[in-house]
């Protein structure tokens, strides 16, 4: 299995790009996994050469002239487990037209809300077998966006879903999360306040506001998507969070957590998990992300900032103070 995942990781960037127009108003996923798994082994090198110029972007590692590379690609595409993963994935995602349409509409809303926002213009999918990399199942470099589409088939893979992936993650591996995950990735790349978060100097409040901005962006660009999808909550988790928001906020204040910068002490408050340990069984995960969302909501309602101004504001304390939010 380690060999399969290694090969999958090496091939993760072997992804096709789309033929979206210059304005990027229409999303079209190019399906590289179909080339890799449906091309006969003895024709794979020629097929990759034929697509080489089309896939000439910084996200792509395509070396069809190197024998070792071709051998690796052939081995990966002929592996029985990966062929079964591809079969199951293709049975679920042979047609992505609904996802393409919904993502197109979401990006159009993003352009209206934030005209200068950097949005991808090329879109692609791949079967990577890299199930350990759940947080990066959607990835982008601003101009290109890729989806490890097999990760969204885990919940339907029977025995193959148990690649060491926790059940609370497997629950998120389905079609309904793809568009929100894509827009989440786009927002995260454009959000200035995430800079401190990436350098490890962020306070818990910084994490809360940064996540709140992203979820607020999802709320506005995916207005017909249920809050449980935006938050990656079950209905029960959402009900718990709404009921206990004031208790969570009080706990954060009493334990002086808001300005803590030790990620090891508050990781469970911001990461996907079955629950928040501090609040016991039945609690919602990512409690701080939800609170950040409510603060940002209040800030935007009270101050009337644009989406661009929100994304460029890096002072989390200012946002909290001006929001006037109290649970």
C-alpha positions as CSV (number, residue, x, y, z in Angstrom):
1,X,0.0,0.0,0.0
2,X,2.8,2.4,0.8
3,X,4.2,1.8,-2.7
4,X,0.8,2.6,-4.2
5,X,0.5,5.8,-2.2
6,X,4.0,6.8,-3.2
7,X,3.3,6.3,-6.8
8,X,0.0,8.2,-6.4
9,X,1.8,11.1,-4.8
10,X,4.3,11.3,-7.6
11,X,1.5,11.3,-10.1
12,X,-0.7,13.8,-8.2
13,X,0.4,16.6,-10.5
14,X,-0.1,14.7,-13.7
15,X,-3.3,16.5,-14.2
16,X,-5.1,17.8,-17.2
17,X,-6.2,21.5,-17.4
18,X,-9.4,22.9,-18.7
19,X,-10.4,24.8,-21.8
20,X,-12.1,27.6,-19.9
21,X,-12.5,30.9,-21.7
22,X,-10.3,33.9,-21.0
23,X,-12.7,35.3,-18.5
24,X,-13.0,32.0,-16.8
25,X,-16.8,32.3,-16.8
26,X,-17.3,28.6,-17.4
27,X,-15.8,25.7,-15.5
28,X,-14.8,22.6,-17.4
29,X,-12.8,19.8,-15.7
30,X,-10.3,18.0,-17.9
31,X,-10.2,14.4,-16.7
32,X,-6.6,13.2,-16.6
33,X,-7.5,10.0,-14.7
34,X,-9.3,8.8,-17.8
35,X,-6.2,9.2,-19.9
36,X,-4.1,7.4,-17.4
37,X,-6.4,4.5,-16.7
38,X,-8.1,4.0,-20.0
39,X,-5.0,4.3,-22.3
40,X,-3.4,0.9,-23.1
41,X,0.0,0.7,-21.5
42,X,1.9,0.4,-24.8
43,X,0.2,3.6,-26.0
44,X,0.5,5.7,-22.8
45,X,3.8,7.4,-23.7
46,X,2.5,8.6,-27.0
47,X,-0.7,9.8,-25.4
48,X,1.1,11.7,-22.7
49,X,3.4,13.3,-25.4
50,X,0.3,14.3,-27.3
51,X,-1.0,16.2,-24.2
52,X,2.4,17.5,-23.0
53,X,2.1,21.1,-24.2
54,X,-1.5,21.4,-23.2
55,X,-0.5,20.5,-19.6
56,X,2.4,22.8,-19.5
57,X,1.7,24.6,-16.2
58,X,3.7,24.7,-12.9
59,X,1.3,22.2,-11.3
60,X,2.2,19.5,-13.8
61,X,5.1,17.1,-13.7
62,X,4.8,15.4,-17.1
63,X,8.0,13.8,-18.4
64,X,6.8,11.4,-21.2
65,X,10.4,11.2,-22.7
66,X,11.8,9.7,-19.6
67,X,11.6,5.8,-19.5
68,X,11.6,5.7,-15.7
69,X,8.6,8.0,-15.6
70,X,6.6,6.1,-18.1
71,X,7.4,2.8,-16.3
72,X,6.1,4.4,-13.0
73,X,3.0,5.7,-14.7
74,X,2.3,2.3,-16.3
75,X,2.8,0.5,-13.0
76,X,0.5,2.8,-11.2
77,X,-2.3,2.6,-13.8
78,X,-2.1,-1.2,-13.9
79,X,-2.1,-1.8,-10.1
80,X,-5.2,-3.8,-9.3
81,X,-6.1,-1.8,-6.2
82,X,-5.8,1.5,-8.1
83,X,-7.8,0.2,-11.0
84,X,-10.6,-0.7,-8.6
85,X,-10.4,2.7,-7.0
86,X,-10.6,4.3,-10.5
87,X,-13.6,2.0,-11.4
88,X,-15.5,3.1,-8.4
89,X,-14.6,6.7,-8.8
90,X,-15.6,6.8,-12.4
91,X,-18.9,5.1,-11.6
92,X,-19.7,8.0,-9.3
93,X,-18.0,10.9,-11.2
94,X,-18.2,10.0,-14.8
95,X,-20.3,13.1,-15.3
96,X,-19.3,16.3,-13.5
97,X,-21.7,18.7,-15.3
98,X,-23.6,19.6,-12.2
99,X,-20.5,20.3,-10.3
100,X,-19.1,22.4,-13.2
101,X,-22.3,24.4,-13.3
102,X,-22.5,25.1,-9.6
103,X,-18.8,26.0,-9.4
104,X,-19.3,28.4,-12.4
105,X,-22.1,30.1,-10.6
106,X,-20.2,30.4,-7.4
107,X,-17.2,31.9,-9.2
108,X,-19.5,34.4,-11.0
109,X,-20.8,35.5,-7.6
110,X,-17.2,35.8,-6.3
111,X,-16.3,38.1,-9.2
112,X,-19.2,40.4,-8.4
113,X,-18.3,40.5,-4.7
114,X,-14.6,40.9,-5.2
115,X,-13.9,42.0,-8.8
116,X,-10.1,41.9,-8.4
117,X,-10.0,38.5,-6.7
118,X,-7.6,36.0,-8.3
119,X,-9.6,33.1,-9.6
120,X,-8.4,29.9,-11.4
121,X,-9.2,29.6,-15.1
122,X,-8.2,26.0,-15.6
123,X,-9.6,23.0,-13.7
124,X,-8.7,19.4,-13.6
125,X,-9.2,16.1,-11.8
126,X,-7.0,13.1,-11.0
127,X,-7.1,9.8,-9.2
128,X,-4.1,10.0,-7.0
129,X,-4.6,7.3,-4.4
130,X,-3.1,9.8,-1.9
131,X,-5.7,9.3,0.7
132,X,-3.5,10.4,3.6
133,X,-3.6,14.0,2.2
134,X,-7.2,14.8,2.9
135,X,-6.6,18.5,3.6
136,X,-5.1,18.9,0.1
137,X,-7.7,17.0,-1.9
138,X,-8.4,20.4,-3.6
139,X,-5.3,22.4,-4.4
140,X,-4.6,25.5,-6.5
141,X,-1.8,27.9,-7.5
142,X,-4.3,30.7,-8.3
143,X,-4.4,30.1,-12.1
144,X,-5.1,26.3,-11.9
145,X,-7.2,24.3,-9.6
146,X,-7.1,20.5,-9.2
147,X,-9.3,18.0,-7.4
148,X,-8.2,14.5,-6.3
149,X,-11.6,13.2,-7.3
150,X,-11.0,9.7,-5.8
151,X,-11.0,11.2,-2.4
152,X,-14.6,12.1,-2.9
153,X,-15.5,8.5,-3.5
154,X,-14.1,7.1,-0.3
155,X,-17.5,6.8,1.4
156,X,-18.6,4.5,-1.5
157,X,-15.5,2.2,-1.7
158,X,-16.5,-0.5,0.8
159,X,-13.4,-2.3,1.9
160,X,-11.3,0.3,0.0
161,X,-12.5,3.2,2.2
162,X,-10.4,1.9,5.1
163,X,-7.1,3.3,4.0
164,X,-6.4,4.4,7.6
165,X,-8.9,7.3,7.1
166,X,-10.9,8.2,10.2
167,X,-14.7,7.8,9.8
168,X,-15.3,11.5,10.5
169,X,-13.2,12.3,7.4
170,X,-14.8,9.5,5.3
171,X,-18.1,11.2,6.0
172,X,-16.9,14.3,4.2
173,X,-15.7,12.4,1.1
174,X,-18.8,12.7,-1.1
175,X,-20.1,14.8,-4.0
176,X,-22.0,17.4,-2.0
177,X,-18.7,18.8,-0.6
178,X,-16.8,19.3,-3.8
179,X,-17.9,22.8,-4.8
180,X,-17.7,24.2,-1.3
181,X,-14.2,22.7,-1.0
182,X,-13.1,24.3,-4.2
183,X,-14.4,27.7,-3.2
184,X,-12.8,27.2,0.2
185,X,-9.4,26.7,-1.5
186,X,-9.9,29.8,-3.6
187,X,-10.8,31.9,-0.6
188,X,-7.9,30.7,1.4
189,X,-5.4,31.6,-1.3
190,X,-6.8,35.2,-1.5
191,X,-7.1,35.9,2.2
192,X,-4.3,38.1,3.6
193,X,-5.1,37.3,7.2
194,X,-4.0,33.7,6.6
195,X,-0.4,34.8,6.3
196,X,0.3,34.8,10.1
197,X,-1.6,31.5,10.3
198,X,0.8,29.9,7.8
199,X,3.9,31.2,9.6
200,X,2.8,29.8,13.0
201,X,2.6,33.2,14.7
202,X,-1.2,33.4,14.7
203,X,-3.3,33.6,17.9
204,X,-6.4,31.5,18.3
205,X,-8.4,34.7,17.5
206,X,-6.4,35.0,14.2
207,X,-7.4,31.5,13.3
208,X,-11.0,32.1,14.2
209,X,-11.3,35.3,12.1
210,X,-9.4,33.7,9.1
211,X,-11.7,30.7,9.1
212,X,-14.7,33.0,9.6
213,X,-13.8,35.0,6.5
214,X,-13.6,31.9,4.4
215,X,-16.9,30.5,5.7
216,X,-18.5,33.9,5.2
217,X,-17.2,33.9,1.6
218,X,-18.8,30.5,1.1
219,X,-22.1,31.7,2.5
220,X,-22.2,34.5,0.0
221,X,-21.0,32.6,-3.1
222,X,-23.0,29.4,-2.3
223,X,-26.3,30.9,-1.1
224,X,-28.3,27.8,-1.8
225,X,-25.9,25.5,0.1
226,X,-26.8,24.4,3.6
227,X,-24.8,25.7,6.5
228,X,-23.9,22.1,7.5
229,X,-22.0,21.7,4.2
230,X,-20.2,25.1,4.6
231,X,-19.2,24.1,8.1
232,X,-18.7,20.4,7.3
233,X,-21.1,19.6,10.2
234,X,-23.8,17.0,10.7
235,X,-27.2,18.4,11.6
236,X,-26.6,17.2,15.2
237,X,-23.3,19.0,15.3
238,X,-24.8,22.2,14.0
239,X,-27.6,22.0,16.5
240,X,-25.1,21.5,19.3
241,X,-23.0,24.5,18.1
242,X,-25.9,26.9,17.9
243,X,-27.1,25.8,21.4
244,X,-23.7,26.1,23.0
245,X,-22.1,29.1,21.3
246,X,-22.2,31.2,24.4
247,X,-20.7,28.3,26.5
248,X,-17.9,27.9,24.0
249,X,-17.2,31.6,24.0
250,X,-17.2,31.7,27.8
251,X,-14.8,28.8,28.0
252,X,-12.4,30.5,25.6
253,X,-12.4,33.7,27.7
254,X,-12.1,31.9,31.0
255,X,-9.2,29.8,29.8
256,X,-7.5,32.8,28.2
257,X,-7.3,31.0,24.8
258,X,-8.1,33.9,22.4
259,X,-4.5,35.2,22.3
260,X,-2.7,32.0,22.7
261,X,-0.2,31.2,19.9
262,X,0.6,27.6,20.9
263,X,-1.1,25.6,18.1
264,X,-0.6,22.4,20.0
265,X,-2.9,23.6,22.7
266,X,-5.8,24.6,20.5
267,X,-5.5,22.4,17.4
268,X,-8.5,20.4,18.4
269,X,-10.6,23.6,18.4
270,X,-9.9,24.3,14.7
271,X,-9.3,21.0,13.0
272,X,-11.8,18.4,11.6
273,X,-12.4,15.9,14.3
274,X,-15.2,13.8,15.7
275,X,-15.8,16.3,18.5
276,X,-14.1,19.0,20.5
277,X,-12.3,17.3,23.4
278,X,-12.8,20.1,25.8
279,X,-16.6,19.8,25.4
280,X,-17.0,16.1,25.4
281,X,-19.0,13.5,23.4
282,X,-21.7,14.9,21.2
283,X,-20.0,18.3,20.8
284,X,-19.3,19.8,17.4
285,X,-15.7,20.1,16.0
286,X,-14.1,23.3,14.7
287,X,-16.0,25.3,17.3
288,X,-13.6,28.3,16.9
289,X,-14.2,28.4,13.2
290,X,-18.0,28.7,13.8
291,X,-17.4,31.5,16.3
292,X,-15.1,33.3,13.8
293,X,-17.9,33.0,11.2
294,X,-20.4,34.7,13.6
295,X,-17.9,37.5,14.4
296,X,-17.3,38.1,10.7
297,X,-21.0,38.1,10.0
298,X,-21.6,40.7,12.6
299,X,-18.6,42.8,11.4
300,X,-19.8,42.8,7.8
301,X,-23.4,43.7,8.8
302,X,-22.3,46.5,11.1
303,X,-19.5,48.0,9.1
304,X,-20.6,47.5,5.6
305,X,-17.1,46.5,4.3
306,X,-16.7,45.0,0.9
307,X,-15.5,41.4,0.5
308,X,-12.1,42.7,-0.7
309,X,-11.8,45.0,2.4
310,X,-12.7,42.1,4.6
311,X,-10.0,39.8,3.0
312,X,-7.4,42.5,3.2
313,X,-8.0,43.4,6.8
314,X,-5.3,41.6,8.9
315,X,-6.2,43.0,12.3
316,X,-8.3,40.3,14.0
317,X,-8.7,42.3,17.1
318,X,-10.1,45.2,15.1
319,X,-12.7,43.0,13.4
320,X,-13.7,41.6,16.8
321,X,-14.0,45.0,18.4
322,X,-15.9,46.6,15.5
323,X,-18.2,43.6,15.1
324,X,-19.8,44.2,18.5
325,X,-20.5,40.5,18.5
326,X,-21.6,38.7,21.6
327,X,-23.2,35.3,21.7
